[in-house]
Amino acid sequence: MSFKSLLITRIRDVVTFYLEVMASSKPIPCGPCEEGKVYTKADIWCYNCDEGLCSTCLSHHKKSKGTRDHKTIDINYKPFFQAIKTECDKHDKQLHLYCPSHLIPCCDECISRNHSKCTGIKSLTSEVEKTNVEKSKESVERDIKSISRLFEKIINKTLSNIKTGEQQCESIKESIFKVRENMNKHLDRLEKKLCQEADTLYDHEKSTATSFVNEIEEKNTNLQAMQDHLQSVTTKTPKLQSFLRVHQIQQQLQTYQRYAEDIGNDDRADKFDIKMKQNDVVENIQSQLESLESLGELAVVKTETPLNRETNVRRNPQVESREQPKINNISMDIKTSTEMDIKKNISDMICLMDGRVIVAELYGNVNLLTSGGKLQKQLPISGGAYSVKQINHKAIAITYPLEKSIKIFNMENETVIKVITLEKKCYGLSFYNNSLAVGLSSNNSLVEGVNDNEIRIIDPEDNTQKSIKVQSTSPLWHLVYCNNRVIYSDYKGNAVHCVDGSGKHIWQYKQDLSGPRGLSTDTCGNIIVADYNSNRIILISKDGTNSKVLNSPEDGVEKPRCICFKHNESLVFLCDGHGKYLAKFGLSSE
């Protein structure tokens, strides 16, 4: 932790503890007495021991060799807070030195063990005297207000999200009800139409059949009358009259016989059935409805909303007199070299905040490795990846040249949460100040004499873009975006270039480069270059005027292609272009 961070953290503890004490209004107990299960009100506060003392314990405190030099104050005049320890937590020795390279206070043993190669070791007292505490307090106060505003913003956004979620839930219910209602209305119309058609058919057939029945009944009535007339012919009737009467009835009966014979051919005598042939579409819909288990799938889609944090805790170092180590004094020593399990061409790599490593295969998979270089798993994201960068603690961005897109991938739920579509092939990628810098090249860029390369600065939150035209004989495979400048390597041109945000060319470095590939920056802004064809790691000063070869032949660096720097540990991670090894180097100043 830097001296500034330590001071700011302690000031925050001051505020928190003071507010707690003021809220409780309880007297401070004596620490030693409390250890002995006795409650005694403290009269004095010891900054070194970070506890209160009664008058009796203070007397022993002043006589003891280990505590006689401790700083104490009357508890009535002291703002109650926890004291900053002036002893080293690791070695229990007084902190009286300061390392400007790491921005931390140290004891003698710290210097000898961990900072032997650091330059500019100074007295802690002199550095403290240079520190403006009032400015730090003002900065902390601004940070408190800023964080409070941030929290209020998050609360308002979350409450708004809850309200929106409620509205979305009601909207889903309403939409399903409308679908169901529209389906029911349409089915009601079809049902009414079909029922009307059935009634019409039935009425027609009923009318025809009823008319047919009435006709036969009428003829049957006439036959009954004939039979009655026939009964009137008796033996008492004169024979001539009887003959004529019977003959007359026979003539009439012949008409009814012909009617009875022809009735079998009358379709009115046929049995009728009113049947329905169901529409094949209806049968298909019914079958699908029976197998339907849900009207839809509900899911909560999480979209990360970047928040503009206004805090400036880590913006400017409190110790303004820090000396940057000269490039010739920086050295690199190998820590580990591990054989990788990938054995495929590699296009890019990064070291995550948690120490694990992500390696992108050339137009292939994206692999998650342990900090030791062992394959942990392949990330479930399709397509031909090229470059990868971490944009926050749980999301990474990946370029896909053949798809001409950048995909934002959430590491926690392993899903693509955003796709940024571009009109050119996208290769090298970098992230700085909440913006992505990506190298774009069209097919024309590969034609001799034609330069169509550009660097696109993209805000992933609102997709706003700015284009920077650059000169390069190779596609922009590797680049670094920092301090509103972009540094990119030109593999075929054997050069590293630096341009500003407007595209103005600031400097070019070509000395002894042979196929520069991967780029990264150290804590001082110097550029670390993986020089592919020369098997060297080259450090270029941030102004492009000086350089130094960091590795030696004994380090076993072969065909280095991808490189990244872990700032909090000053470690360089390196892998070759064929996925054979992952090397870890320490970077230090002599």
C-alpha positions in Angstrom: 0.0 0.0 0.0 1.4 3.5 -0.9 2.0 6.1 1.7 -0.8 8.2 0.3 -3.2 5.2 0.4 -2.1 4.4 3.9 -2.7 7.9 5.0 -6.1 8.2 3.3 -7.2 4.9 4.7 -6.2 6.0 8.2 -8.0 9.4 7.8 -11.1 7.5 6.8 -10.7 5.4 9.9 -10.4 8.6 11.9 -13.7 9.9 10.6 -15.5 6.6 11.1 -14.2 6.0 14.6 -14.8 9.6 15.7 -18.4 9.5 14.5 -18.9 6.2 16.3 -17.5 7.7 19.5 -19.5 10.9 19.2 -22.7 8.8 18.6 -22.1 6.5 21.5 -21.0 9.3 24.0 -19.4 6.5 26.1 -16.1 7.0 28.0 -13.0 5.2 26.7 -12.0 2.3 28.9 -8.4 1.6 30.0 -7.0 -1.1 27.7 -4.7 -3.0 30.2 -7.4 -2.8 33.0 -10.0 -4.2 30.5 -7.6 -7.1 29.8 -7.7 -7.9 33.5 -11.5 -7.9 33.5 -11.6 -4.6 35.4 -13.3 -1.5 34.0 -11.5 1.8 34.5 -12.0 5.0 32.6 -9.0 6.0 30.5 -7.3 9.4 31.1 -4.6 9.2 28.5 -4.5 7.8 24.9 -1.4 6.1 23.5 -1.1 6.5 19.7 1.4 3.6 19.4 -0.6 1.1 21.4 -3.9 2.4 20.0 -5.7 2.2 23.3 -6.6 4.3 26.4 -4.7 4.2 29.7 -5.7 5.1 33.2 -3.3 7.1 35.4 -2.0 3.9 37.1 -1.4 2.0 33.9 0.2 5.2 32.4 2.8 5.1 35.2 3.8 1.5 34.3 3.6 2.4 30.6 6.2 5.2 31.0 8.6 3.0 33.0 8.6 0.0 30.6 11.5 0.0 28.2 9.4 -1.1 25.3 6.8 1.7 25.7 8.5 4.6 27.4 9.0 6.4 24.0 5.3 6.0 23.0 3.4 9.1 22.0 0.5 9.9 24.4 -2.1 12.7 24.8 -4.8 13.7 27.3 -7.9 11.9 26.2 -10.0 15.0 26.7 -8.1 16.8 24.0 -7.7 13.9 21.6 -10.0 13.2 18.7 -10.5 9.5 19.3 -9.2 7.4 16.5 -7.0 4.5 15.8 -3.3 5.5 15.5 -1.1 4.8 12.5 1.3 2.1 13.4 4.9 3.3 13.1 6.3 -0.3 13.4 6.6 -2.7 10.5 3.9 -5.5 10.7 6.3 -8.1 9.3 9.5 -7.3 11.3 8.3 -5.3 14.4 10.8 -2.6 13.7 10.5 1.1 13.4 9.4 2.5 10.0 11.8 5.3 9.3 12.6 4.8 5.5 10.6 5.4 2.4 10.9 3.6 -1.0 9.8 6.0 -3.8 9.7 3.1 -6.3 7.0 1.3 -4.5 5.5 4.3 -2.6 5.6 2.6 0.8 7.3 3.2 4.2 9.9 0.5 5.2 12.0 -0.6 8.1 15.7 -1.5 7.7 14.9 -5.2 7.2 12.3 -4.4 4.5 15.0 -2.5 2.6 17.6 -5.2 2.8 15.2 -8.0 1.9 12.7 -6.6 -0.6 14.1 -3.2 -1.8 17.8 -3.8 -2.3 17.5 -2.9 -6.0 15.3 0.1 -5.5 16.9 3.5 -6.0 16.3 6.7 -4.2 15.5 5.3 -0.7 14.8 8.3 1.5 14.0 9.2 5.1 10.3 8.8 6.0 10.4 11.9 8.1 11.6 14.0 5.1 8.8 12.6 2.9 6.2 13.2 5.6 7.3 16.9 5.8 6.7 17.2 2.1 3.2 15.9 2.4 0.4 18.4 2.6 -2.1 16.8 5.0 -4.6 19.6 4.5 -4.8 18.9 0.8 -5.1 15.2 1.6 -8.0 15.9 4.0 -9.7 18.0 1.3 -9.2 15.2 -1.2 -10.7 12.6 1.2 -13.7 14.9 1.9 -14.2 15.2 -1.8 -14.0 11.4 -2.1 -16.5 10.9 0.7 -19.0 13.2 -1.1 -18.2 11.6 -4.4 -18.7 8.1 -3.1 -21.9 9.2 -1.3 -23.2 10.6 -4.6 -22.2 7.4 -6.3 -24.1 5.4 -3.7 -27.1 7.6 -4.2 -26.8 7.2 -7.9 -26.7 3.4 -7.5 -29.7 3.5 -5.1 -31.7 5.6 -7.5 -30.8 3.4 -10.5 -31.6 0.2 -8.5 -35.0 1.6 -7.3 -35.7 2.7 -10.8 -34.7 -0.8 -12.0 -37.1 -2.3 -9.5 -39.9 -0.1 -10.8 -39.0 -0.9 -14.4 -39.0 -4.6 -13.5 -42.5 -4.3 -12.0 -43.7 -2.6 -15.1 -42.0 -5.2 -17.3 -43.7 -8.0 -15.3 -47.1 -6.4 -15.7 -46.4 -5.8 -19.4 -45.6 -9.5 -19.9 -48.8 -10.5 -18.1 -50.8 -8.0 -20.2 -49.2 -9.2 -23.5 -50.0 -12.9 -22.7 -53.6 -11.9 -21.8 -53.9 -10.0 -25.1 -52.5 -13.0 -27.0 -54.9 -15.3 -25.2 -57.8 -12.8 -25.8 -57.0 -12.4 -29.5 -56.8 -16.1 -29.9 -60.1 -16.6 -28.1 -61.8 -13.9 -30.2 -60.5 -15.5 -33.4 -61.6 -18.9 -32.2 -65.0 -17.5 -31.3 -65.4 -16.1 -34.8 -64.4 -19.4 -36.4 -66.8 -21.2 -34.1 -69.7 -18.9 -34.9 -69.0 -19.2 -38.6 -68.8 -23.0 -38.5 -72.0 -23.2 -36.3 -73.9 -21.0 -38.7 -72.8 -23.2 -41.6 -73.9 -26.3 -39.7 -77.3 -24.8 -39.0 -77.7 -23.8 -42.6 -76.9 -27.3 -43.8 -79.2 -28.9 -41.2 -82.0 -26.5 -42.0 -81.8 -27.4 -45.7 -81.7 -31.1 -45.1 -84.4 -30.9 -42.5 -86.7 -29.0 -44.9 -86.1 -31.4 -47.7 -86.7 -34.5 -45.4 -89.8 -32.9 -43.8 -91.2 -32.1 -47.3 -90.5 -35.7 -48.3 -92.2 -37.1 -45.2 -95.3 -34.9 -45.8 -95.5 -36.1 -49.4 -95.4 -39.8 -48.4 -97.8 -39.3 -45.6 -100.3 -37.7 -48.0 -100.0 -40.6 -50.4 -100.4 -43.1 -47.5 -103.6 -41.3 -46.4 -104.9 -41.7 -49.9 -104.1 -45.4 -49.8 -106.1 -45.7 -46.6 -109.1 -44.0 -48.4 -108.8 -46.5 -51.3 -108.8 -49.3 -48.8 -112.0 -47.9 -47.2 -113.6 -47.6 -50.7 -112.6 -51.1 -51.4 -114.4 -52.3 -48.3 -117.6 -50.8 -49.7 -117.7 -53.4 -52.4 -119.7 -56.3 -51.0 -121.7 -59.3 -52.3 -124.8 -57.3 -52.0 -123.5 -54.7 -54.5 -124.5 -55.5 -58.1 -121.7 -57.3 -59.8 -121.3 -54.7 -62.5 -120.8 -51.9 -60.0 -118.5 -54.0 -58.0 -116.4 -54.7 -61.1 -116.2 -51.1 -62.1 -115.4 -49.9 -58.6 -112.5 -52.4 -58.1 -111.2 -51.6 -61.6 -111.2 -47.9 -60.8 -109.3 -48.5 -57.5 -106.8 -50.7 -59.4 -106.1 -47.9 -61.9 -105.5 -45.5 -59.0 -103.3 -48.0 -57.2 -101.0 -48.4 -60.3 -99.9 -44.7 -59.8 -98.9 -45.4 -56.2 -97.1 -48.6 -57.2 -95.0 -46.7 -59.6 -94.3 -44.1 -57.0 -93.3 -46.8 -54.5 -91.0 -48.4 -57.0 -89.3 -45.1 -57.9 -89.0 -43.9 -54.3 -85.8 -46.0 -53.9 -84.1 -43.8 -56.5 -85.2 -40.6 -54.8 -82.2 -39.0 -53.0 -84.6 -37.6 -50.5 -85.0 -41.1 -49.1 -81.2 -41.4 -48.5 -79.9 -41.2 -44.9 -78.0 -37.9 -44.4 -75.2 -37.3 -42.0 -73.8 -33.9 -41.2 -70.0 -34.4 -40.6 -67.0 -32.1 -40.3 -63.6 -32.7 -41.8 -61.3 -30.8 -39.4 -58.7 -28.4 -40.9 -55.2 -29.9 -40.9 -53.9 -26.7 -39.6 -56.2 -26.9 -36.6 -55.0 -30.5 -35.9 -51.4 -29.4 -36.1 -52.1 -26.4 -33.7 -53.9 -28.7 -31.3 -51.1 -31.2 -31.4 -48.6 -28.4 -30.7 -50.8 -27.0 -27.9 -50.9 -30.4 -26.2 -47.1 -30.6 -26.2 -46.8 -26.9 -25.3 -45.5 -26.6 -21.7 -45.0 -22.9 -21.5 -46.2 -19.7 -23.4 -42.7 -18.3 -23.2 -39.4 -18.4 -21.3 -38.7 -15.7 -18.7 -35.1 -14.7 -17.9 -33.3 -11.8 -16.1 -30.8 -10.2 -18.5 -28.1 -8.4 -16.6 -26.5 -5.5 -18.4 -23.5 -3.9 -16.7 -23.9 -0.2 -16.4 -20.6 1.6 -16.1 -20.6 4.3 -13.4 -18.5 7.4 -13.6 -16.6 7.4 -10.3 -15.4 10.9 -9.3 -13.1 9.8 -6.5 -9.4 10.8 -6.9 -7.8 8.6 -4.3 -5.4 7.1 -6.9 -5.0 9.9 -9.3 -2.0 11.8 -8.0 0.7 10.5 -5.8 1.0 12.4 -2.6 4.8 12.3 -2.7 5.5 14.5 -5.6 9.3 14.1 -5.5 9.3 10.5 -6.7 12.2 9.9 -9.1 11.5 7.7 -12.1 14.3 5.0 -12.4 16.4 5.4 -15.5 15.8 2.9 -18.2 19.4 1.6 -18.0 18.9 0.8 -14.4 15.8 -1.5 -15.0 16.5 -5.2 -15.2 14.4 -8.3 -15.7 15.0 -11.7 -14.1 13.1 -14.9 -14.9 10.8 -16.3 -12.2 9.2 -19.3 -13.8 8.8 -20.8 -17.2 6.0 -23.4 -17.7 5.1 -25.6 -20.7 1.6 -24.7 -21.9 -1.0 -27.3 -22.8 -2.4 -25.4 -25.8 0.2 -26.1 -28.5 -1.6 -23.8 -31.0 -0.7 -20.5 -32.5 -1.3 -17.7 -30.0 -2.4 -14.2 -30.9 -2.8 -12.4 -27.5 -2.7 -12.9 -23.8 -3.6 -11.0 -20.6 -3.1 -11.5 -16.9 -6.4 -11.0 -15.0 -6.6 -9.1 -11.7 -6.8 -12.3 -9.8 -3.6 -13.6 -11.2 -5.0 -16.1 -13.8 -4.0 -15.8 -17.4 -6.2 -15.7 -20.6 -4.7 -16.8 -23.8 -6.4 -16.3 -27.2 -5.7 -18.8 -30.0 -5.1 -17.3 -33.4 -8.6 -17.2 -34.9 -9.6 -19.9 -32.4 -10.7 -20.5 -28.8 -10.2 -18.3 -25.7 -8.4 -20.3 -22.9 -8.4 -19.6 -19.2 -5.1 -20.7 -17.5 -4.1 -20.8 -13.8 -1.4 -18.4 -12.6 1.0 -21.3 -13.1 0.1 -21.6 -16.8 -2.0 -24.8 -16.6 -5.1 -24.9 -18.7 -8.2 -24.4 -16.5 -10.9 -24.4 -19.2 -11.9 -23.0 -22.5 -14.3 -20.1 -22.3 -17.7 -20.9 -23.9 -17.6 -18.3 -26.6 -17.8 -19.1 -30.2 -15.9 -17.6 -33.2 -12.4 -16.9 -34.2 -10.8 -14.8 -31.5 -7.7 -12.6 -31.9 -7.1 -10.0 -29.1 -8.4 -9.9 -25.5 -8.4 -7.3 -22.8 -9.9 -7.1 -19.3 -12.2 -4.0 -19.0 -13.3 -4.6 -15.3 -13.2 -7.2 -12.6 -15.7 -9.5 -14.3 -15.7 -8.6 -18.0 -13.3 -9.0 -20.9 -13.4 -7.7 -24.5 -12.4 -9.9 -27.5 -11.9 -9.0 -31.1 -13.1 -11.2 -33.9 -11.5 -10.1 -37.2 -13.5 -12.4 -39.5 -16.8 -11.3 -37.9 -15.7 -7.7 -37.8 -16.9 -7.3 -34.2 -15.9 -6.9 -30.6 -17.6 -9.1 -28.0 -17.9 -8.1 -24.3 -17.9 -11.4 -22.3 -19.0 -11.6 -18.7 -16.6 -14.0 -16.8 -19.1 -14.6 -13.9 -22.1 -15.9 -15.8 -20.1 -16.8 -19.0 -22.3 -15.0 -21.5 -21.7 -12.4 -24.2 -23.4 -9.2 -22.9 -22.7 -7.0 -25.8 -21.5 -7.1 -29.4 -19.9 -4.0 -31.1 -20.1 -4.4 -34.9 -17.5 -2.7 -37.1 -17.1 -2.3 -40.9 -13.4 -3.5 -41.0 -11.4 -6.4 -39.6 -10.4 -5.7 -36.0 -7.2 -7.0 -34.5 -5.2 -5.4 -31.6 -7.2 -4.3 -28.6 -6.4 -2.1 -25.5 -8.5 -0.5 -22.7 -7.9 2.8 -21.0 -10.0 5.4 -19.2 -13.3 3.5 -19.9 -12.6 3.3 -23.6 -11.5 0.6 -26.0 -8.8 1.2 -28.6 -8.9 -1.3 -31.5 -6.7 -1.6 -34.6 -8.8 -1.8 -37.8 -7.5 -3.0 -41.2 -9.4 -3.8 -44.4 -8.3 -6.2 -47.1 -6.8 -3.3 -49.0 -4.2 -2.9 -46.2 -2.5 -6.0 -47.4 -2.1 -4.6 -50.9 1.4 -3.0 -51.5 1.3 0.8 -51.5 -2.2 0.9 -50.0 -2.7 2.0 -46.4 -6.1 1.6 -44.9 -5.2 1.2 -41.2 -6.9 3.1 -38.5 -7.2 3.0 -34.7 -10.8 3.3 -33.5 -11.5 4.7 -30.0 -14.8 3.3 -28.7 -16.9 4.0 -25.6 -18.4 0.6 -24.9 -21.2 2.2 -22.9 -22.8 4.3 -25.7 -20.8 3.0 -28.8 -19.5 6.5 -29.6 -16.4 6.2 -31.8 -13.4 8.3 -32.9 -11.1 7.3 -35.8 -7.3 7.8 -35.9 -5.7 7.2 -39.3 -2.2 5.7 -38.9 0.6 4.6 -41.2 1.7 0.9 -40.9 3.0 -1.6 -43.4 1.2 -4.4 -41.4 -2.3 -4.8 -39.9 -2.5 -3.3 -36.4 -2.1 -6.7 -34.6 -0.8 -5.2 -31.3 -1.3 -1.8 -29.6 -1.4 -0.1 -26.2 -3.7 2.8 -25.3 -2.6 4.9 -22.3 -2.4 8.6 -21.3 -4.4 9.5 -24.4 -1.7 8.1 -26.6 -1.6 4.9 -28.7 1.5 2.9 -29.2 1.4 0.3 -32.0 3.9 -2.2 -33.5 4.5 -2.5 -37.2 5.8 -6.1 -37.7 6.8 -5.8 -41.4 8.1 -2.3 -40.9 10.3 -3.3 -37.9 9.1 -0.3 -36.0 7.1 0.9 -32.9 5.0 4.1 -33.4 3.4 6.5 -30.9 0.5 8.8 -31.9 -1.7 11.1 -29.9 -5.5 11.2 -29.7 -5.7 13.3 -32.9 -3.5 11.0 -34.9 -0.4 13.2 -34.7 2.7 11.2 -35.0 4.8 11.7 -31.8 7.7 9.3 -32.2 8.9 6.3 -34.0 11.4 3.7 -32.8 13.2 1.3 -35.3 16.7 0.7 -33.7 17.6 -3.0 -34.0 13.9 -4.2 -34.1 13.2 -7.3 -36.0 9.5 -8.2 -36.2 8.1 -6.4 -33.1 4.8 -8.0 -31.9 3.2 -7.8 -28.4 3.4 -4.6 -26.4 2.8 -3.6 -22.8 3.8 -0.7 -20.5 5.4 -0.7 -17.1 4.4 1.5 -14.1 6.5 4.4 -15.5 5.0 4.3 -18.9 8.0 2.6 -20.6 7.0 0.2 -23.4 7.9 -3.5 -23.2 8.2 -5.0 -26.7 8.2 -8.7 -27.7 10.6 -8.6 -30.7 9.6 -11.8 -32.4 12.4 -12.5 -34.9 15.3 -11.6 -32.6 14.0 -13.5 -29.6 14.4 -10.5 -27.4 12.4 -8.5 -24.9 13.1 -4.8 -25.4 12.2 -1.9 -23.1 11.7 1.5 -24.9 11.5 4.7 -22.9 8.1 6.4 -22.9 9.5 9.2 -25.1 10.9 6.8 -27.6 14.5 8.0 -27.3 16.2 5.2 -25.5 16.0 1.4 -25.2 17.4 -1.6 -23.4 17.4 -5.4 -24.0 15.9 -7.0 -20.9 16.5 -10.7 -21.4 19.6 -12.7 -21.9 20.1 -15.8 -24.1 20.1 -18.0 -20.9 16.4 -17.0 -20.3 15.3 -19.3 -23.1 13.0 -16.8 -24.8 12.1 -18.1 -28.3 9.7 -16.4 -30.8 8.1 -14.1 -28.2 4.7 -12.9 -29.5 2.4 -11.9 -26.6 3.4 -9.9 -23.5 1.6 -8.3 -20.6 2.5 -6.5 -17.4 1.0 -7.1 -13.9 1.5 -3.6 -12.4 0.8 -4.4 -8.7 3.5 -7.0 -8.7 5.9 -5.7 -11.4 5.7 -9.0 -13.2 6.1 -9.6 -17.0 4.1 -12.4 -18.5 5.3 -13.7 -21.8 4.3 -16.5 -24.3 5.6 -17.6 -27.7 3.5 -17.5 -30.9 3.1 -21.3 -31.0 1.7 -21.8 -27.5 4.6 -23.8 -26.1 5.6 -21.9 -23.0 4.4 -19.3 -20.5 7.2 -17.4 -18.8 7.0 -15.0 -15.8 9.7 -12.4 -15.2 10.3 -9.9 -12.4 11.0 -6.3 -13.4 13.0 -4.2 -11.0 15.3 -1.1 -10.9 18.9 -1.4 -9.8 
